[in-house]
Amino acid sequence: MDDSLIAKRLEVLRVEHRDLDSAIGALIDSGSADQLQLARFKKRKLRLRDEIALLEDQLIPDIIA
């Protein structure tokens, strides 16, 4: 993947991550939090965070110290 594709993918993942964060907050605030759905959202959010970190590492060049 070239840098522009990685940057586009990162933006999509960040938006989804923010949306999940909002959905988790809304689910908790509703008072009738479905624990299974909440766990699924949190698990997906963690997977997104890991994928974001992996793609960010690909954009940063290796520096030999």
C-alpha positions, -999 to +999 in steps of 0.1 A: +000+000+000+013+035-008+011+063+017-020+079+003-040+047+005-028+042+041-038+077+050-073+073+035-077+040+054-065+056+086-091+083+083-119+058+077-108+038+107-105+069+129-140+079+120-154+045+128-134+045+161-150+078+171-184+066+161-180+035+182-169+057+211-201+077+208-222+046+204-207+031+236-213+063+255-249+065+243-255+028+252-242+034+287-261+066+291-294+050+280-295+030+313-306-002+296-272-011+284-271-044+266-240-060+280-234-082+250-237-053+225-215-032+247-188-059+248-190-062+210-186-025+205-156-024+229-140-054+212-144-038+178-130-005+191-099-023+204-094-040+170-097-007+152-071+008+176-047-020+168-052-016+131-048+022+133-015+017+152-003-008+126-010+015+097+005+045+115+037+025+120+038+018+083+037+056+076+066+064+099+100+056+083+124+034+103+151+055+119+184+039+126+199+054+158 
